[in-house]
C-alpha cells in the first residue's frame, strides 16, 4: 500500500500536532465546526471503566471527523484521533470545569499514583485501527499553596486530571512507568505502529 502524503489530525491539541511533527508525519487539522458539540462526546456514560471510556470517546471523535471530512469535500487521507484521561482506580478525572474542581483533582493526585490512559485511532472511510496506552504516574505530596498557585496559573484548565506533564507540574512527578508522549496526549510508539498499518514508514 503506498504511503499517503499526509494525514488529518482531528484534534485541537497543539501537543499532538507537535508530537506528529516530531516523528515526521505531515498533517492537516480537521477540527470540529461551530455546529458540533465536541464537549458532549467526552461526557462519561454511567459507571464506565476508564479504559472503556477513553476508547469509546476516541471512536466517537473518529466517527465525527469522518462525517466532517465527507461534508467538507476535502481529499481523502487517514484521520487520526486521540483522547486522554486520568484515573484513580475507576474514578475518571476529566478536564476540570472550574478552579475549585481543578484544586480538588490535584489534591486527590498528590502523594499517590494514578493512571494516564490515551487511546489513539486511525481511520479511513472503511477501516479503523485503534490502540490504547496506559502509563502510571506518581506525584509527590503537595501543599495547599503549591496547588493553589498552579491552579491560579490557569494551566489546569482544559487538561485531563488538571495538569500537563510539559508544564511546571513536571516537578511534582516522582516516577513514571509508561510513555512520556502518551501522558502528553499521543503515545508515539502506538501511533507509529498504527500509521505503519496505513503505509507509513516511521
MDTraj code that builds the backbone (N, CA, C; nanometers):
import mdtraj as md
import numpy as np

residues = "UNK UNK UNK UNK UNK UNK UNK UNK UNK UNK UNK UNK UNK UNK UNK UNK UNK UNK UNK UNK UNK UNK UNK UNK UNK UNK UNK UNK UNK UNK UNK UNK UNK UNK UNK UNK UNK UNK UNK UNK UNK UNK UNK UNK UNK UNK UNK UNK UNK UNK UNK UNK UNK UNK UNK UNK UNK UNK UNK UNK UNK UNK UNK UNK UNK UNK UNK UNK UNK UNK UNK UNK UNK UNK UNK UNK UNK UNK UNK UNK UNK UNK UNK UNK UNK UNK UNK UNK UNK UNK UNK UNK UNK UNK UNK UNK UNK UNK UNK UNK UNK UNK UNK UNK UNK UNK UNK UNK UNK UNK UNK UNK UNK UNK UNK UNK UNK UNK UNK UNK UNK UNK UNK UNK UNK UNK UNK UNK UNK UNK UNK UNK UNK UNK UNK UNK UNK UNK UNK UNK UNK UNK UNK UNK UNK UNK UNK UNK UNK UNK UNK UNK UNK UNK UNK UNK UNK UNK UNK UNK UNK UNK UNK UNK UNK UNK UNK UNK UNK UNK UNK UNK UNK UNK UNK UNK UNK UNK UNK UNK UNK UNK UNK UNK UNK UNK UNK UNK UNK UNK UNK UNK UNK UNK UNK UNK UNK UNK UNK UNK UNK UNK".split()
xyz = np.array([
    [0.0851, -0.1194, 0.0000],
    [0.0000, 0.0000, 0.0000],
    [0.0889, 0.1248, 0.0000],
    [0.0690, 0.2179, -0.0958],
    [0.1514, 0.3394, -0.0971],
    [0.1198, 0.4277, 0.0227],
    [0.2215, 0.4927, 0.0715],
    [0.2020, 0.5818, 0.1857],
    [0.1307, 0.7088, 0.1408],
    [0.0255, 0.7524, 0.2121],
    [-0.0371, 0.8807, 0.1773],
    [0.0594, 0.9951, 0.2068],
    [0.0341, 1.1086, 0.1429],
    [0.1239, 1.2234, 0.1591],
    [0.1083, 1.2917, 0.2941],
    [-0.0081, 1.2780, 0.3572],
    [-0.0334, 1.3419, 0.4858],
    [-0.1477, 1.2689, 0.5549],
    [-0.1723, 1.3056, 0.6782],
    [-0.2904, 1.2585, 0.7480],
    [-0.3668, 1.3805, 0.7997],
    [-0.4903, 1.3585, 0.8359],
    [-0.5679, 1.4606, 0.9050],
    [-0.5574, 1.4355, 1.0554],
    [-0.5323, 1.5409, 1.1292],
    [-0.5324, 1.5348, 1.2755],
    [-0.6600, 1.6015, 1.3244],
    [-0.7502, 1.5204, 1.3782],
    [-0.8780, 1.5725, 1.4279],
    [-0.8644, 1.6008, 1.5770],
    [-0.7823, 1.6985, 1.6094],
    [-0.7558, 1.7338, 1.7482],
    [-0.7150, 1.8796, 1.7554],
    [-0.7631, 1.9482, 1.8586],
    [-0.7246, 2.0872, 1.8804],
    [-0.5986, 2.0995, 1.9666],
    [-0.5411, 1.9854, 2.0064],
    [-0.4262, 1.9864, 2.0951],
    [-0.2979, 2.0231, 2.0208],
    [-0.2329, 2.1334, 2.0554],
    [-0.1057, 2.1656, 1.9912],
    [0.0027, 2.0637, 2.0252],
    [-0.0111, 1.9956, 2.1374],
    [0.0884, 1.8946, 2.1746],
    [0.0831, 1.7746, 2.0806],
    [-0.0367, 1.7343, 2.0412],
    [-0.0467, 1.6218, 1.9474],
    [0.0126, 1.6593, 1.8120],
    [-0.0121, 1.7820, 1.7674],
    [0.0481, 1.8278, 1.6424],
    [0.2006, 1.8288, 1.6539],
    [0.2504, 1.8737, 1.7663],
    [0.3955, 1.8779, 1.7891],
    [0.4553, 1.7375, 1.7860],
    [0.3864, 1.6422, 1.8470],
    [0.4379, 1.5057, 1.8532],
    [0.4367, 1.4391, 1.7160],
    [0.3333, 1.4649, 1.6357],
    [0.3335, 1.4110, 1.4999],
    [0.4490, 1.4687, 1.4187],
    [0.4744, 1.5974, 1.4339],
    [0.5871, 1.6603, 1.3649],
    [0.7184, 1.5977, 1.4093],
    [0.7271, 1.5650, 1.5384],
    [0.8494, 1.5054, 1.5934],
    [0.8858, 1.3756, 1.5228],
    [0.7860, 1.2958, 1.4827],
    [0.8162, 1.1684, 1.4153],
    [0.8014, 1.1797, 1.2636],
    [0.7938, 1.3037, 1.2130],
    [0.7990, 1.3260, 1.0692],
    [0.6719, 1.2933, 0.9933],
    [0.5570, 1.3154, 1.0560],
    [0.4296, 1.2865, 0.9893],
    [0.3612, 1.4178, 0.9506],
    [0.3601, 1.4528, 0.8212],
    [0.2881, 1.5732, 0.7785],
    [0.1385, 1.5579, 0.8072],
    [0.0770, 1.6646, 0.8513],
    [-0.0646, 1.6551, 0.8868],
    [-0.1343, 1.7879, 0.8649],
    [-0.2645, 1.7778, 0.8458],
    [-0.3509, 1.8941, 0.8364],
    [-0.4586, 1.8801, 0.9432],
    [-0.4986, 1.9907, 0.9999],
    [-0.6006, 1.9869, 1.1040],
    [-0.7388, 1.9693, 1.0425],
    [-0.8191, 1.8882, 1.1082],
    [-0.9579, 1.8652, 1.0706],
    [-1.0406, 1.8829, 1.1976],
    [-1.0728, 2.0085, 1.2267],
    [-1.1296, 2.0426, 1.3571],
    [-1.2812, 2.0518, 1.3539],
    [-1.3460, 2.0327, 1.4715],
    [-1.4923, 2.0432, 1.4781],
    [-1.5394, 2.1816, 1.4364],
    [-1.6539, 2.1854, 1.3685],
    [-1.7136, 2.3118, 1.3307],
    [-1.7963, 2.3687, 1.4440],
    [-1.8453, 2.4894, 1.4237],
    [-1.9243, 2.5563, 1.5271],
    [-2.0541, 2.4827, 1.5566],
    [-2.0985, 2.4007, 1.4612],
    [-2.2241, 2.3281, 1.4786],
    [-2.2059, 2.1947, 1.5519],
    [-2.0820, 2.1597, 1.5864],
    [-2.0550, 2.0323, 1.6538],
    [-2.0348, 2.0544, 1.8034],
    [-2.0921, 1.9666, 1.8824],
    [-2.0763, 1.9733, 2.0278],
    [-1.9651, 1.8775, 2.0688],
    [-1.8409, 1.9248, 2.0555],
    [-1.7254, 1.8390, 2.0834],
    [-1.7205, 1.7970, 2.2304],
    [-1.7640, 1.8844, 2.3200],
    [-1.7589, 1.8526, 2.4628],
    [-1.8545, 1.7391, 2.4987],
    [-1.9688, 1.7315, 2.4293],
    [-2.0668, 1.6274, 2.4600],
    [-2.0101, 1.4889, 2.4344],
    [-1.9215, 1.4768, 2.3368],
    [-1.8607, 1.3473, 2.3056],
    [-1.7829, 1.2943, 2.4253],
    [-1.7243, 1.3862, 2.5058],
    [-1.6378, 1.3451, 2.6159],
    [-1.7133, 1.3195, 2.7463],
    [-1.8452, 1.3300, 2.7446],
    [-1.9233, 1.3049, 2.8662],
    [-1.9147, 1.1578, 2.9053],
    [-1.8999, 1.1328, 3.0347],
    [-1.8949, 0.9952, 3.0859],
    [-2.0357, 0.9377, 3.0864],
    [-2.0485, 0.8139, 3.0424],
    [-2.1777, 0.7459, 3.0406],
    [-2.1806, 0.6421, 3.1526],
    [-2.2704, 0.6622, 3.2491],
    [-2.2856, 0.5642, 3.3564],
    [-2.1572, 0.5443, 3.4343],
    [-2.1309, 0.4214, 3.4720],
    [-2.0142, 0.3870, 3.5532],
    [-1.9071, 0.3231, 3.4654],
    [-1.8707, 0.3928, 3.3589],
    [-1.7723, 0.3386, 3.2656],
    [-1.6355, 0.3201, 3.3309],
    [-1.5697, 0.2119, 3.2955],
    [-1.4296, 0.1952, 3.3337],
    [-1.3476, 0.2941, 3.2515],
    [-1.2384, 0.3460, 3.3062],
    [-1.1587, 0.4448, 3.2327],
    [-1.1146, 0.3984, 3.0936],
    [-1.0717, 0.2722, 3.0813],
    [-1.0270, 0.2235, 2.9504],
    [-1.1428, 0.2176, 2.8517],
    [-1.2585, 0.1761, 2.8982],
    [-1.3769, 0.1729, 2.8117],
    [-1.4132, 0.3136, 2.7665],
    [-1.4102, 0.4052, 2.8614],
    [-1.4453, 0.5440, 2.8332],
    [-1.3546, 0.6051, 2.7270],
    [-1.2233, 0.5956, 2.7475],
    [-1.1308, 0.6670, 2.6595],
    [-1.1320, 0.6074, 2.5190],
    [-1.1536, 0.4773, 2.5085],
    [-1.1616, 0.4158, 2.3760],
    [-1.2935, 0.4512, 2.3066],
    [-1.4031, 0.4562, 2.3813],
    [-1.5313, 0.4948, 2.3221],
    [-1.5265, 0.6389, 2.2719],
    [-1.4710, 0.7281, 2.3523],
    [-1.4634, 0.8688, 2.3127],
    [-1.3777, 0.8840, 2.1864],
    [-1.2688, 0.8105, 2.1786],
    [-1.1818, 0.8198, 2.0613],
    [-1.2534, 0.7716, 1.9363],
    [-1.3274, 0.6623, 1.9469],
    [-1.4044, 0.6145, 1.8311],
    [-1.5102, 0.7170, 1.7909],
    [-1.5751, 0.7786, 1.8903],
    [-1.6768, 0.8803, 1.8604],
    [-1.6142, 1.0008, 1.7914],
    [-1.4959, 1.0404, 1.8352],
    [-1.4254, 1.1513, 1.7694],
    [-1.3932, 1.1164, 1.6245],
    [-1.3512, 0.9914, 1.6007],
    [-1.3188, 0.9491, 1.4653],
    [-1.4438, 0.9483, 1.3775],
    [-1.5548, 0.8988, 1.4301],
    [-1.6794, 0.8974, 1.3534],
    [-1.7210, 1.0400, 1.3155],
    [-1.7091, 1.1325, 1.4121],
    [-1.7442, 1.2727, 1.3849],
    [-1.6506, 1.3326, 1.2800],
    [-1.5229, 1.2978, 1.2877],
    [-1.4257, 1.3510, 1.1914],
    [-1.4511, 1.2953, 1.0518],
    [-1.4914, 1.1696, 1.0440],
    [-1.5251, 1.1125, 0.9127],
    [-1.6409, 1.1896, 0.8483],
    [-1.7444, 1.2183, 0.9281],
    [-1.8582, 1.2944, 0.8750],
    [-1.8142, 1.4338, 0.8314],
    [-1.7261, 1.4933, 0.9106],
    [-1.6749, 1.6271, 0.8802],
    [-1.5984, 1.6268, 0.7482],
    [-1.5130, 1.5249, 0.7295],
    [-1.4336, 1.5162, 0.6074],
    [-1.5233, 1.4949, 0.4860],
    [-1.6207, 1.4078, 0.4999],
    [-1.7123, 1.3804, 0.3881],
    [-1.7886, 1.5065, 0.3483],
    [-1.8332, 1.5822, 0.4468],
    [-1.9111, 1.7031, 0.4194],
    [-1.8250, 1.8151, 0.3615],
    [-1.6951, 1.8122, 0.3918],
    [-1.6063, 1.9217, 0.3506],
    [-1.5662, 1.9161, 0.2045],
    [-1.5669, 1.7964, 0.1478],
    [-1.5202, 1.7813, 0.0114],
    [-1.3694, 1.7811, -0.0019],
    [-1.2981, 1.7755, 0.1088],
    [-1.1517, 1.7712, 0.1065],
    [-1.1034, 1.6358, 0.0555],
    [-0.9772, 1.6276, 0.0097],
    [-0.9250, 1.4997, -0.0394],
    [-0.9214, 1.3942, 0.0708],
    [-0.9337, 1.2696, 0.0320],
    [-0.9295, 1.1595, 0.1283],
    [-0.7878, 1.1390, 0.1801],
    [-0.7762, 1.1104, 0.3073],
    [-0.6500, 1.0741, 0.3728],
    [-0.6870, 1.0150, 0.5083],
    [-0.5985, 0.9355, 0.5676],
    [-0.6291, 0.8813, 0.7001],
    [-0.6506, 0.9925, 0.8021],
    [-0.7368, 0.9648, 0.8973],
    [-0.7670, 1.0588, 1.0058],
    [-0.7153, 1.0007, 1.1361],
    [-0.6467, 1.0830, 1.2138],
    [-0.6000, 1.0398, 1.3460],
    [-0.6762, 1.1158, 1.4542],
    [-0.7276, 1.0405, 1.5500],
    [-0.7949, 1.0972, 1.6668],
    [-0.7333, 1.0363, 1.7921],
    [-0.7427, 1.1074, 1.9030],
    [-0.6928, 1.0555, 2.0297],
    [-0.7704, 1.1179, 2.1446],
    [-0.7685, 1.0502, 2.2564],
    [-0.8283, 1.1057, 2.3777],
    [-0.7471, 1.0569, 2.4968],
    [-0.7310, 1.1440, 2.5937],
    [-0.6534, 1.1126, 2.7134],
    [-0.7377, 1.1368, 2.8366],
    [-0.7299, 1.0462, 2.9307],
    [-0.7948, 1.0691, 3.0587],
    [-0.7030, 1.0241, 3.1717],
    [-0.7302, 1.0764, 3.2892],
    [-0.6558, 1.0416, 3.4102],
    [-0.7506, 0.9654, 3.5012],
    [-0.6999, 0.8634, 3.5675],
    [-0.7872, 0.7824, 3.6523],
    [-0.7177, 0.7423, 3.7811],
    [-0.7959, 0.7422, 3.8881],
    [-0.7563, 0.6828, 4.0152],
    [-0.8548, 0.5699, 4.0394],
    [-0.8052, 0.4470, 4.0292],
    [-0.8971, 0.3345, 4.0342],
    [-0.9932, 0.3448, 3.9169],
    [-1.1240, 0.3381, 3.9438],
    [-1.2245, 0.3532, 3.8387],
    [-1.2718, 0.4979, 3.8240],
    [-1.2211, 0.5863, 3.9085],
    [-1.2644, 0.7259, 3.9009],
    [-1.1929, 0.7973, 3.7870],
    [-1.2715, 0.8557, 3.6975],
    [-1.2186, 0.9279, 3.5828],
    [-1.2046, 1.0759, 3.6180],
    [-1.0851, 1.1292, 3.5995],
    [-1.0609, 1.2714, 3.6214],
    [-1.0458, 1.3369, 3.4847],
    [-1.1532, 1.3976, 3.4394],
    [-1.1505, 1.4636, 3.3099],
    [-1.0979, 1.6047, 3.3201],
    [-1.1427, 1.6907, 3.2308],
    [-1.0996, 1.8303, 3.2323],
    [-1.1800, 1.9048, 3.3388],
    [-1.1138, 1.9767, 3.4268],
    [-1.1877, 2.0478, 3.5321],
    [-1.2775, 2.1564, 3.4746],
    [-1.3935, 2.1731, 3.5362],
    [-1.4892, 2.2733, 3.4907],
    [-1.4586, 2.4123, 3.5465],
    [-1.3890, 2.4153, 3.6609],
    [-1.3564, 2.5440, 3.7231],
    [-1.2357, 2.5257, 3.8142],
    [-1.1912, 2.6343, 3.8759],
    [-1.0722, 2.6311, 3.9605],
    [-1.0912, 2.5401, 4.0812],
    [-1.2110, 2.5407, 4.1381],
    [-1.2364, 2.4554, 4.2533],
    [-1.2226, 2.3087, 4.2202],
    [-1.2748, 2.2687, 4.1064],
    [-1.2631, 2.1291, 4.0650],
    [-1.1179, 2.0939, 4.0334],
    [-1.0444, 2.1878, 3.9726],
    [-0.9029, 2.1634, 3.9442],
    [-0.8256, 2.1428, 4.0740],
    [-0.8536, 2.2249, 4.1749],
    [-0.7867, 2.2117, 4.3040],
    [-0.8169, 2.0761, 4.3659],
    [-0.9426, 2.0333, 4.3599],
    [-0.9820, 1.9050, 4.4185],
    [-0.9132, 1.7891, 4.3477],
    [-0.9034, 1.7957, 4.2155],
    [-0.8368, 1.6891, 4.1399],
    [-0.6898, 1.6790, 4.1779],
    [-0.6215, 1.7914, 4.1816],
    [-0.4792, 1.7903, 4.2143],
    [-0.4546, 1.7419, 4.3567],
    [-0.5423, 1.7794, 4.4485],
    [-0.5293, 1.7310, 4.5866],
    [-0.5453, 1.5796, 4.5923],
    [-0.6318, 1.5244, 4.5070],
    [-0.6526, 1.3794, 4.5061],
    [-0.5355, 1.3051, 4.4432],
    [-0.4594, 1.3729, 4.3561],
    [-0.3422, 1.3108, 4.2937],
    [-0.2169, 1.3213, 4.3802],
    [-0.2135, 1.4185, 4.4696],
    [-0.0929, 1.4453, 4.5490],
    [-0.0539, 1.3258, 4.6348],
    [0.0742, 1.2898, 4.6268],
    [0.1281, 1.1854, 4.7123],
    [0.0866, 1.0452, 4.6757],
    [0.0327, 1.0261, 4.5555],
    [-0.0116, 0.8911, 4.5203],
    [0.0059, 0.8662, 4.3700],
    [-0.0167, 0.7410, 4.3322],
    [-0.0028, 0.7010, 4.1926],
    [-0.1377, 0.7069, 4.1218],
    [-0.1349, 0.7479, 3.9962],
    [-0.2553, 0.7456, 3.9136],
    [-0.2189, 0.6930, 3.7757],
    [-0.3206, 0.6674, 3.6950],
    [-0.3000, 0.6201, 3.5584],
    [-0.3370, 0.7293, 3.4587],
    [-0.2619, 0.7350, 3.3500],
    [-0.2952, 0.8212, 3.2371],
    [-0.3203, 0.7295, 3.1178],
    [-0.4431, 0.7327, 3.0684],
    [-0.4829, 0.6451, 2.9583],
    [-0.5034, 0.7282, 2.8330],
    [-0.4366, 0.6895, 2.7249],
    [-0.4560, 0.7566, 2.5971],
    [-0.4902, 0.6534, 2.4918],
    [-0.6047, 0.6735, 2.4280],
    [-0.6459, 0.5902, 2.3150],
    [-0.6182, 0.6671, 2.1868],
    [-0.5732, 0.5952, 2.0854],
    [-0.5456, 0.6533, 1.9543],
    [-0.6195, 0.5715, 1.8500],
    [-0.6783, 0.6385, 1.7537],
    [-0.7440, 0.5699, 1.6428],
    [-0.7024, 0.6357, 1.5124],
    [-0.6769, 0.5527, 1.4115],
    [-0.6504, 0.5995, 1.2765],
    [-0.7530, 0.5329, 1.1860],
    [-0.8169, 0.6123, 1.1023],
    [-0.9206, 0.5538, 1.0193],
    [-0.9328, 0.6197, 0.8833],
    [-0.9842, 0.5416, 0.7895],
    [-1.0272, 0.5912, 0.6596],
    [-1.1776, 0.5687, 0.6525],
    [-1.2344, 0.5842, 0.5357],
    [-1.3792, 0.5692, 0.5235],
    [-1.4258, 0.4293, 0.5629],
    [-1.3421, 0.3284, 0.5386],
    [-1.3867, 0.1902, 0.5604],
    [-1.3016, 0.1122, 0.6589],
    [-1.2019, 0.1740, 0.7166],
    [-1.1100, 0.0981, 0.8013],
    [-1.0750, 0.1769, 0.9249],
    [-1.0645, 0.1061, 1.0385],
    [-1.0244, 0.1689, 1.1648],
    [-0.9226, 0.0808, 1.2351],
    [-0.8160, 0.1412, 1.2833],
    [-0.7185, 0.0736, 1.3693],
    [-0.7066, 0.1564, 1.4970],
    [-0.7043, 0.0885, 1.6108],
    [-0.7043, 0.1606, 1.7377],
    [-0.6071, 0.0959, 1.8358],
    [-0.5518, 0.1783, 1.9244],
    [-0.4593, 0.1297, 2.0273],
    [-0.4835, 0.2070, 2.1559],
    [-0.4441, 0.1455, 2.2659],
    [-0.4569, 0.2077, 2.3978],
    [-0.3247, 0.1963, 2.4707],
    [-0.2801, 0.3062, 2.5289],
    [-0.1607, 0.3030, 2.6138],
    [-0.1955, 0.3533, 2.7534],
    [-0.1441, 0.2826, 2.8540],
    [-0.1677, 0.3215, 2.9929],
    [-0.0334, 0.3438, 3.0612],
    [-0.0147, 0.4619, 3.1157],
    [0.1045, 0.4943, 3.1938],
    [0.0659, 0.5110, 3.3401],
    [0.1617, 0.4877, 3.4271],
    [0.1415, 0.5127, 3.5699],
    [0.2314, 0.6278, 3.6119],
    [0.1749, 0.7193, 3.6871],
    [0.2464, 0.8402, 3.7301],
    [0.2283, 0.8559, 3.8804],
    [0.3375, 0.8843, 3.9508],
    [0.3270, 0.9087, 4.0949],
    [0.3695, 1.0508, 4.1266],
    [0.2790, 1.1226, 4.1932],
    [0.3073, 1.2590, 4.2388],
    [0.3673, 1.2567, 4.3792],
    [0.4511, 1.3537, 4.4077],
    [0.4968, 1.3771, 4.5442],
    [0.3820, 1.4423, 4.6216],
    [0.3880, 1.4418, 4.7552],
    [0.2882, 1.5178, 4.8321],
    [0.2951, 1.6661, 4.7958],
    [0.1809, 1.7331, 4.7969],
    [0.1732, 1.8739, 4.7601],
    [0.1072, 1.9539, 4.8708],
    [0.1557, 2.0756, 4.8887],
    [0.0925, 2.1644, 4.9857],
    [-0.0272, 2.2341, 4.9211],
    [-0.1143, 2.2872, 5.0045],
    [-0.2273, 2.3619, 4.9526],
    [-0.1804, 2.4834, 4.8723],
    [-0.0712, 2.5455, 4.9144],
    [-0.0186, 2.6616, 4.8426],
    [0.0326, 2.6221, 4.7036],
    [0.1034, 2.5101, 4.6957],
    [0.1511, 2.4648, 4.5652],
    [0.0342, 2.4432, 4.4692],
    [-0.0684, 2.3769, 4.5184],
    [-0.1852, 2.3507, 4.4341],
    [-0.2525, 2.4816, 4.3938],
    [-0.2724, 2.5704, 4.4914],
    [-0.3406, 2.6974, 4.4637],
    [-0.2637, 2.7811, 4.3617],
    [-0.1311, 2.7844, 4.3729],
    [-0.0511, 2.8623, 4.2797],
    [-0.0601, 2.8053, 4.1380],
    [-0.0598, 2.6722, 4.1284],
    [-0.0684, 2.6086, 3.9964],
    [-0.2057, 2.6333, 3.9340],
    [-0.3092, 2.6219, 4.0141],
    [-0.4448, 2.6483, 3.9641],
    [-0.4550, 2.7939, 3.9180],
    [-0.3974, 2.8862, 3.9966],
    [-0.4027, 3.0281, 3.9614],
    [-0.3311, 3.0582, 3.8300],
    [-0.2370, 2.9736, 3.7911],
    [-0.1654, 2.9935, 3.6651],
    [-0.2542, 2.9679, 3.5437],
    [-0.3654, 2.8986, 3.5639],
    [-0.4558, 2.8658, 3.4547],
    [-0.4194, 2.7392, 3.3796],
    [-0.3038, 2.6813, 3.4109],
    [-0.2568, 2.5638, 3.3387],
    [-0.3515, 2.4433, 3.3487],
    [-0.4185, 2.4201, 3.4620],
    [-0.5029, 2.3003, 3.4720],
    [-0.6235, 2.2989, 3.3790],
    [-0.6701, 2.4142, 3.3368],
    [-0.7932, 2.4192, 3.2595],
    [-0.7717, 2.3582, 3.1206],
    [-0.8649, 2.2729, 3.0831],
    [-0.8557, 2.2055, 2.9544],
    [-0.7658, 2.0845, 2.9547],
    [-0.7155, 2.0458, 3.0727],
    [-0.6248, 1.9314, 3.0833],
    [-0.6899, 1.8198, 3.1649],
    [-0.6871, 1.6984, 3.1137],
    [-0.7372, 1.5846, 3.1897],
    [-0.6565, 1.5706, 3.3181],
    [-0.7261, 1.5533, 3.4308],
    [-0.6572, 1.5421, 3.5579],
    [-0.6056, 1.6738, 3.6113],
    [-0.6295, 1.7819, 3.5398],
    [-0.5948, 1.9185, 3.5824],
    [-0.4448, 1.9475, 3.5824],
    [-0.3687, 1.8734, 3.5008],
    [-0.2262, 1.9069, 3.4898],
    [-0.1727, 1.8656, 3.3539],
    [-0.0588, 1.9238, 3.3178],
    [0.0124, 1.8888, 3.1954],
    [0.1554, 1.8527, 3.2324],
    [0.2030, 1.7407, 3.1796],
    [0.3374, 1.6945, 3.2149],
    [0.4445, 1.7882, 3.1600],
    [0.4117, 1.8656, 3.0559],
    [0.5095, 1.9581, 2.9982],
    [0.5069, 2.0944, 3.0664],
    [0.4312, 2.1046, 3.1764],
    [0.4221, 2.2308, 3.2500],
    [0.5037, 2.2224, 3.3788],
    [0.4854, 2.3202, 3.4656],
    [0.5562, 2.3212, 3.5941],
    [0.5218, 2.2007, 3.6801],
    [0.4095, 2.1365, 3.6531],
    [0.3694, 2.0181, 3.7298],
    [0.4685, 1.9032, 3.7144],
    [0.5551, 1.9086, 3.6142],
    [0.6563, 1.8039, 3.5972],
    [0.7460, 1.7917, 3.7199],
    [0.7619, 1.9011, 3.7937],
    [0.8461, 1.8987, 3.9142],
    [0.7849, 1.8140, 4.0242],
    [0.6570, 1.7825, 4.0130],
    [0.5889, 1.7027, 4.1155],
    [0.5909, 1.5529, 4.0863],
    [0.6408, 1.5152, 3.9688],
    [0.6333, 1.3752, 3.9273],
    [0.7567, 1.3008, 3.9760],
    [0.7343, 1.2105, 4.0703],
    [0.8451, 1.1341, 4.1276],
    [0.8801, 1.0126, 4.0439],
    [0.7803, 0.9571, 3.9732],
    [0.8067, 0.8344, 3.8967],
    [0.7045, 0.8195, 3.7851],
    [0.7525, 0.7714, 3.6705],
    [0.6668, 0.7387, 3.5568],
    [0.6969, 0.5962, 3.5136],
    [0.5922, 0.5205, 3.4878],
    [0.6051, 0.3902, 3.4243],
    [0.5162, 0.3934, 3.3011],
    [0.5797, 0.4012, 3.1836],
    [0.4987, 0.4096, 3.0628],
    [0.5602, 0.5014, 2.9599],
    [0.4767, 0.5836, 2.8959],
    [0.5177, 0.6660, 2.7830],
    [0.5015, 0.8136, 2.8148],
    [0.6113, 0.8884, 2.8090],
    [0.6036, 1.0329, 2.8314],
    [0.5141, 1.0981, 2.7265],
    [0.5292, 1.0570, 2.5997],
    [0.4460, 1.1157, 2.4950],
    [0.2993, 1.0760, 2.5136],
    [0.2752, 0.9562, 2.5663],
    [0.1381, 0.9147, 2.5945],
    [0.0738, 1.0015, 2.6996],
    [0.1505, 1.0401, 2.7998],
    [0.0988, 1.1288, 2.9043],
    [0.0723, 1.2680, 2.8463],
    [0.1530, 1.3082, 2.7492],
    [0.1290, 1.4361, 2.6816],
    [0.0023, 1.4329, 2.5968],
    [-0.0363, 1.3126, 2.5524],
    [-0.1597, 1.3027, 2.4754],
    [-0.1528, 1.2225, 2.3471],
    [-0.0324, 1.1695, 2.3123],
    [-0.0210, 1.0891, 2.1911],
    [0.0973, 0.9928, 2.2056],
    [0.0725, 0.8686, 2.2467],
    [0.1827, 0.7730, 2.2636],
    [0.2457, 0.7422, 2.1274],
    [0.3712, 0.7810, 2.1103],
    [0.4301, 0.7778, 1.9772],
    [0.4576, 0.6371, 1.9257],
    [0.4921, 0.5440, 2.0132],
    [0.5148, 0.4068, 1.9657],
    [0.3861, 0.3489, 1.9081],
    [0.2775, 0.3603, 1.9823],
    [0.1495, 0.3078, 1.9341],
    [0.1021, 0.3824, 1.8101],
    [0.1222, 0.5141, 1.8092],
    [0.0822, 0.5935, 1.6936],
    [0.1589, 0.5520, 1.5686],
    [0.2901, 0.5337, 1.5828],
    [0.3715, 0.4922, 1.4684],
    [0.3275, 0.3546, 1.4173],
    [0.2966, 0.2636, 1.5080],
    [0.2523, 0.1299, 1.4683],
    [0.1218, 0.1369, 1.3901],
    [0.0284, 0.2200, 1.4352],
    [-0.0984, 0.2350, 1.3638],
    [-0.0758, 0.2944, 1.2250],
    [0.0078, 0.3970, 1.2173],
    [0.0320, 0.4613, 1.0885],
    [0.1045, 0.3678, 0.9910],
    [0.1897, 0.2832, 1.0438],
    [0.2588, 0.1857, 0.9576],
    [0.1580, 0.0916, 0.8915],
    [0.0486, 0.0634, 0.9628],
    [-0.0559, -0.0226, 0.9063],
    [-0.1264, 0.0450, 0.7891],
    [-0.1118, 0.1781, 0.7804],
    [-0.1716, 0.2538, 0.6697],
    [-0.0664, 0.2965, 0.5665],
    [0.0506, 0.2368, 0.5732],
    [0.1510, 0.2602, 0.4686],
    [0.2649, 0.3528, 0.5040],
    [0.2649, 0.4067, 0.6259],
    [0.3743, 0.4961, 0.6652],
    [0.4964, 0.4165, 0.7080],
    [0.6138, 0.4684, 0.6737],
    [0.7392, 0.4098, 0.7191],
    [0.8000, 0.5061, 0.8200],
    [0.7970, 0.4671, 0.9467],
    [0.8443, 0.5552, 1.0542],
    [0.9565, 0.4847, 1.1299],
])
top = md.Topology()
chain = top.add_chain()
for i, resn in enumerate(residues, 1):
    res = top.add_residue(resn, chain, resSeq=i)
    for name in ("N", "CA", "C"):
        top.add_atom(name, md.element.get_by_symbol(name[0]), res)
traj = md.Trajectory(xyz[None], top)
